[in-house]
């Protein structure tokens, strides 16, 4: 039987941080355990963002199940260490390809000029793809109606 819940080998191979284990000591008090648990939680969230989310994104890129792609002219958000609401919106000016002919980074237009970012730090807005699909469907419907009315 095949395991459907596959964790990438890269994530499994990484060592865990020894200093963030939650093993209560004999003299451990609540006052001492709260900062340790907070540190453990922050470390977990950091590792989850850096390891799991990136590997999940890579997995979907290589399995071909990711229907959205980054295109020139698309409006995207740049990942930052603040709340997602505060991420910067930018426009893609140019795609930069690697030796394997896959998009590796982009030249983006920000309010102060132009800079480069890897695609792993860019997140497309779902709104863009929905608007394009809706407009394409509307144009197709108008063309069909025009051909039907001209045929009569």
PAZAPA-4460 file (N, C-alpha, C; in steps of 0.05 Angstrom, whole numbers, plus 32768, in hexadecimal, padded with zeros to 4 digits):
% residues 152
    n_x    n_y    n_z   ca_x   ca_y   ca_z    c_x    c_y    c_z   seq   type   mol
   8011   7FE8   8000   8000   8000   8000   8012   8019   8000     1      X     A
   800B   802B   7FEF   801B   8044   7FEC   8014   8058   8001     2      X     A
   8028   8065   800C   8023   807A   8020   801D   8094   8011     3      X     A
   8005   809F   8014   7FFE   80B8   8007   8009   80D1   8015     4      X     A
   8010   80CE   802E   8019   80E4   803D   8038   80E4   803D     5      X     A
   8043   80EF   8027   8060   80EE   8023   806E   8107   802E     6      X     A
   8081   8103   803F   8091   811A   8049   80AB   8119   8039     7      X     A
   80B2   812F   802D   80CB   8130   801D   80E3   8127   802D     8      X     A
   80F6   811A   801F   810E   810F   802D   811E   8126   8039     9      X     A
   811E   813D   802D   812D   8154   8037   8125   815B   8053    10      X     A
   810A   815B   8058   8100   8163   8072   8107   814D   8086    11      X     A
   8105   8134   807F   810B   811E   8091   8129   811E   8099    12      X     A
   813A   8127   8086   8157   8125   808B   8161   813B   809D    13      X     A
   8153   8150   80A0   815D   8167   80B0   815C   8160   80CE    14      X     A
   8172   8167   80DD   8172   8161   80F9   8160   8175   8109    15      X     A
   8157   816B   811F   8146   817C   8130   8158   818B   8144    16      X     A
   814F   81A3   814B   815E   81B3   815E   815C   81A7   817A    17      X     A
   8173   81A1   8186   8174   8194   81A0   8169   81A6   81B6    18      X     A
   816E   81C0   81B4   8168   81D2   81CA   814A   81D7   81CE    19      X     A
   813A   81CF   81BB   811D   81D4   81BD   810C   81BC   81C4    20      X     A
   8118   81A9   81D2   8108   8191   81DA   80F7   8199   81F2    21      X     A
   80E0   818D   81F4   80CE   8193   820A   80CE   817C   821E    22      X     A
   80E3   8179   822C   80E5   8164   8241   80E5   8172   825C    23      X     A
   80D0   8171   826B   80CF   817F   8284   80E4   8174   8298    24      X     A
   80F2   8186   82A5   8106   817E   82B9   80F9   817B   82D4    25      X     A
   8109   8172   82E7   8100   816E   8302   80F8   8188   830F    26      X     A
   8109   819C   830B   8104   81B7   8317   80F6   81CA   8304    27      X     A
   80EA   81C0   82F0   80DD   81D1   82DB   80C3   81DD   82E7    28      X     A
   80C1   81F7   82E5   80A9   8205   82EE   809A   8210   82D5    29      X     A
   8082   8218   82D9   8072   8223   82C3   8080   823C   82B9    30      X     A
   808B   824C   82CB   8098   8265   82C3   80B0   825F   82B1    31      X     A
   80BE   8249   82B6   80D5   8242   82A5   80CD   8235   828B    32      X     A
   80B7   8226   828B   80AF   8216   8274   80A2   8227   825E    33      X     A
   8095   823D   8266   8087   824E   8252   809B   8259   823D    34      X     A
   80B1   8265   8244   80C3   826F   8230   80CF   8258   821E    35      X     A
   80D4   8241   822B   80DE   822B   821C   80C9   8221   8208    36      X     A
   80B0   821F   8210   809B   8216   81FE   8097   822B   81E7    37      X     A
   8099   8244   81EE   8096   825A   81DA   80AC   8257   81C6    38      X     A
   80C5   8252   81CF   80DB   824F   81BD   80D7   8236   81AB    39      X     A
   80CD   8221   81B6   80C7   8209   81A7   80B3   820E   8191    40      X     A
   809D   821D   8198   8089   8223   8185   8093   8235   816E    41      X     A
   80A3   8249   8175   80AF   825A   8160   80C1   824B   814E    42      X     A
   80D1   8239   8159   80E3   8228   8149   80D3   8216   8137    43      X     A
   80BD   820A   8141   80AC   81F9   8131   80A0   8208   8119    44      X     A
   8095   8220   811E   8089   8230   8109   809E   8238   80F4    45      X     A
   80B6   823F   80FD   80CB   8247   80EB   80D3   822F   80D9    46      X     A
   80D6   8218   80E5   80DE   8200   80D6   80C7   81F8   80C3    47      X     A
   80AE   81FB   80CC   8097   81F3   80BB   8097   8205   80A2    48      X     A
   809B   821F   80A6   809C   8231   808F   80B3   822B   807C    49      X     A
   80CB   8227   8088   80E3   8224   8078   80E4   8209   806A    50      X     A
   80DB   81F4   8078   80DF   81D9   806D   80C6   81CE   8060    51      X     A
   80B0   81CC   806E   8099   81BF   8064   808C   81CF   804D    52      X     A
   8087   81E9   8051   807A   81F8   803D   808A   81FA   8023    53      X     A
   80A4   81FE   8025   80B5   81FF   800D   80B5   81E4   7FFF    54      X     A
   80B8   81CE   800F   80B8   81B3   8002   809D   81AD   7FF6    55      X     A
   8087   81B6   8002   806D   81B1   7FF6   806A   81C0   7FDC    56      X     A
   8074   81D9   7FDB   8073   81E9   7FC3   8083   81DB   7FAD    57      X     A
   809B   81D1   7FB4   80AC   81C3   7FA0   809E   81AA   7F97    58      X     A
   8091   819B   7FA9   8084   8182   7FA1   806E   8188   7F8D    59      X     A
   805E   819C   7F91   8049   81A2   7F7E   8054   81AD   7F63    60      X     A
   806B   81BA   7F64   8076   81C4   7F4C   807F   81AC   7F3A    61      X     A
   808B   8197   7F47   8096   8181   7F37   8081   816C   7F30    62      X     A
   806B   816A   7F40   8056   8157   7F39   8043   8163   7F24    63      X     A
   8045   817C   7F1F   8034   8188   7F0A   8018   818E   7F13    64      X     A
   8012   818D   7F2C   7FF7   8192   7F35   7FF2   81B0   7F3B    65      X     A
   8006   81BF   7F39   8004   81DC   7F3D   7FFB   81E9   7F23    66      X     A
   7FE2   81F2   7F22   7FD8   81FE   7F09   7FE0   821B   7F06    67      X     A
   7FE5   8228   7F1C   7FEC   8244   7F1A   800A   8247   7F16    68      X     A
   8012   825A   7F05   802F   825F   7F01   8033   827D   7F01    69      X     A
   804C   8283   7F05   8054   82A0   7F06   8059   82A9   7EEA    70      X     A
   804D   82BF   7EE2   8050   82CA   7EC7   8059   82E7   7EC9    71      X     A
   8065   82F1   7EB4   806C   830D   7EB2   8053   831E   7EB3    72      X     A
   8053   8333   7EC3   803C   8344   7EC6   802A   833D   7EDD    73      X     A
   802F   8326   7EE9   801E   831D   7EFF   8024   832D   7F19    74      X     A
   800F   8331   7F29   8013   833E   7F42   8015   8328   7F57    75      X     A
   802B   832A   7F67   8031   8315   7F7B   8038   8322   7F95    76      X     A
   8038   8312   7FAA   8041   831B   7FC4   805C   8310   7FCA    77      X     A
   806D   8320   7FD8   8087   8317   7FE1   8085   830D   7FFD    78      X     A
   808E   82F4   8002   808E   82E9   801D   80A0   82FA   802F    79      X     A
   8096   8300   8047   80A5   8310   805B   809F   8304   8076    80      X     A
   80AF   830C   808A   80AB   8301   80A5   8097   8311   80B5    81      X     A
   8083   831D   80A7   806D   832B   80B4   8053   831D   80AC    82      X     A
   803D   8327   80B7   8023   831B   80B0   801F   831D   8091    83      X     A
   8012   8309   8086   800E   8308   8069   7FFF   8321   805F    84      X     A
   7FEE   832C   806F   7FE0   8345   8067   7FF3   835B   8060    85      X     A
   800B   835B   806D   801E   8370   8069   8034   8369   8054    86      X     A
   8031   8353   8046   8044   834C   8032   8042   8360   801B    87      X     A
   8059   8365   800E   805A   8379   7FF8   804F   836E   7FDE    88      X     A
   803F   837E   7FD0   8035   8376   7FB6   8049   8381   7FA1    89      X     A
   8050   8370   7F8E   8063   8378   7F79   8059   836D   7F5E    90      X     A
   8065   8377   7F48   805F   836E   7F2D   8077   8361   7F22    91      X     A
   8074   834A   7F15   808A   833C   7F08   8091   8348   7EED    92      X     A
   80AA   8350   7EEA   80B3   835C   7ED1   80C1   8347   7EBF    93      X     A
   80CF   8334   7ECB   80DF   8321   7EBB   80E2   8307   7ECA    94      X     A
   80E2   82F0   7EBC   80E7   82D6   7EC9   8105   82CF   7EC3    95      X     A
   8112   82C4   7ED8   812E   82BC   7ED5   812E   829D   7ED6    96      X     A
   8139   8291   7EC2   8139   8273   7EC0   8154   8268   7EC8    97      X     A
   8153   8250   7ED3   816C   8241   7EDB   8176   8231   7EC4    98      X     A
   818B   8221   7EC8   8197   8210   7EB4   8183   81FB   7EAA    99      X     A
   8171   81F3   7EBC   815D   81DF   7EB6   8144   81EA   7EA8   100      X     A
   8145   8204   7EA1   8130   8212   7E93   8117   8215   7EA4   101      X     A
   8119   8213   7EBE   8103   8219   7ED0   8106   8235   7EDB   102      X     A
   80F0   8242   7EE1   80F1   825D   7EED   80FC   825B   7F09   103      X     A
   8112   8269   7F0F   811F   8268   7F29   811B   8282   7F38   104      X     A
   811B   8298   7F2A   8118   82B2   7F38   810A   82C5   7F24   105      X     A
   8104   82DD   7F2F   80F6   82F1   7F1E   8102   830C   7F23   106      X     A
   80FF   831D   7F10   8105   833A   7F13   80EA   8347   7F18   107      X     A
   80E8   8354   7F2F   80CE   835F   7F37   80CF   837E   7F39   108      X     A
   80B9   838A   7F35   80B6   83A7   7F38   80AA   83AE   7F52   109      X     A
   80B8   83BD   7F63   80AE   83C5   7F7C   80AB   83E4   7F7C   110      X     A
   80A0   83EF   7F91   809B   840C   7F91   80B5   841D   7F8F   111      X     A
   80CC   8412   7F98   80E5   8421   7F97   80F6   841B   7F7F   112      X     A
   80EE   8408   7F6E   80FE   8401   7F57   80FA   83E4   7F4E   113      X     A
   8111   83D7   7F47   8110   83BC   7F3E   8123   83AB   7F4E   114      X     A
   811C   8392   7F54   812D   8380   7F63   8128   8363   7F5A   115      X     A
   8137   8350   7F65   8134   8334   7F5F   812B   8324   7F77   116      X     A
   811A   8310   7F74   8112   82FF   7F89   810F   82E2   7F7F   117      X     A
   8116   82CE   7F8F   8111   82B2   7F86   80F3   82AC   7F86   118      X     A
   80EA   829A   7F75   80CE   8294   7F74   80C3   8287   7F8D   119      X     A
   80D5   827B   7F9D   80CC   826F   7FB6   80C2   8284   7FCA   120      X     A
   80C9   829D   7FC6   80C0   82B3   7FD8   80A8   82C2   7FCC   121      X     A
   809E   82BA   7FB5   8088   82C8   7FA8   806F   82B7   7FA9   122      X     A
   8059   82C4   7FAF   803F   82B6   7FB1   802B   82C4   7F9E   123      X     A
   8021   82B5   7F8B   800E   82C1   7F78   7FF3   82C6   7F86   124      X     A
   7FE5   82DA   7F7C   7FCB   82E0   7F87   7FB6   82CF   7F78   125      X     A
   7FA5   82C1   7F87   7F91   82B0   7F7A   7F7E   82C1   7F6A   126      X     A
   7F7B   82DA   7F72   7F68   82EC   7F64   7F71   82F0   7F47   127      X     A
   7F8B   82F2   7F41   7F94   82F5   7F26   7F8B   82DF   7F14   128      X     A
   7F8F   82C6   7F1B   7F88   82B0   7F0A   7F6A   82AE   7F07   129      X     A
   7F5B   82B4   7F1B   7F3E   82B3   7F19   7F34   82C8   7F06   130      X     A
   7F3F   82E1   7F07   7F36   82F6   7EF5   7F3D   82EF   7ED8   131      X     A
   7F54   82E4   7ED3   7F5C   82DD   7EB8   7F4A   82C8   7EAD   132      X     A
   7F44   82B3   7EBD   7F33   829E   7EB4   7F17   82A8   7EAF   133      X     A
   7F0D   82BA   7EC0   7EF2   82C6   7EBC   7EF1   82D6   7EA2   134      X     A
   7F06   82E7   7E9E   7F06   82F7   7E85   7F08   82E5   7E6D   135      X     A
   7F18   82D0   7E6E   7F1B   82BE   7E57   7F00   82B0   7E51   136      X     A
   7EF2   82A8   7E66   7ED8   829B   7E63   7EC4   82AE   7E57   137      X     A
   7EC5   82C7   7E60   7EB2   82DB   7E55   7EB7   82E0   7E38   138      X     A
   7ED1   82E3   7E30   7ED8   82E7   7E14   7ECF   82CF   7E03   139      X     A
   7ED3   82B7   7E0D   7ECB   829F   7DFE   7EAD   829E   7DFB   140      X     A
   7E9E   82A5   7E10   7E81   82A6   7E0E   7E77   82BA   7DFA   141      X     A
   7E84   82D2   7DFA   7E7C   82E7   7DE7   7E81   82DE   7DCA   142      X     A
   7E98   82D0   7DC5   7E9E   82C6   7DAA   7E8A   82B2   7DA1   143      X     A
   7E82   82A0   7DB3   7E6E   828B   7DAC   7E53   8298   7DA6   144      X     A
   7E4B   82AB   7DB6   7E31   82B8   7DB2   7E32   82C7   7D97   145      X     A
   7E48   82D4   7D91   7E4B   82E2   7D77   7E49   82CE   7D5F   146      X     A
   7E56   82B7   7D61   7E55   82A4   7D4B   7E39   8298   7D49   147      X     A
   7E2B   8294   7D5F   7E10   8289   7D5E   7DFC   829D   7D51   148      X     A
   7DFF   82B7   7D59   7DED   82CB   7D4F   7DF3   82D1   7D32   149      X     A
   7E0C   82D0   7D29   7E13   82D5   7D0D   7E0A   82BD   7CFB   150      X     A
   7E08   82A6   7D06   7E01   828E   7CF7   7DE4   828F   7CEF   151      X     A
   7DD3   829D   7CFD   7DB6   829D   7CF8   7DAF   82B0   7CE2   152      X     A
***
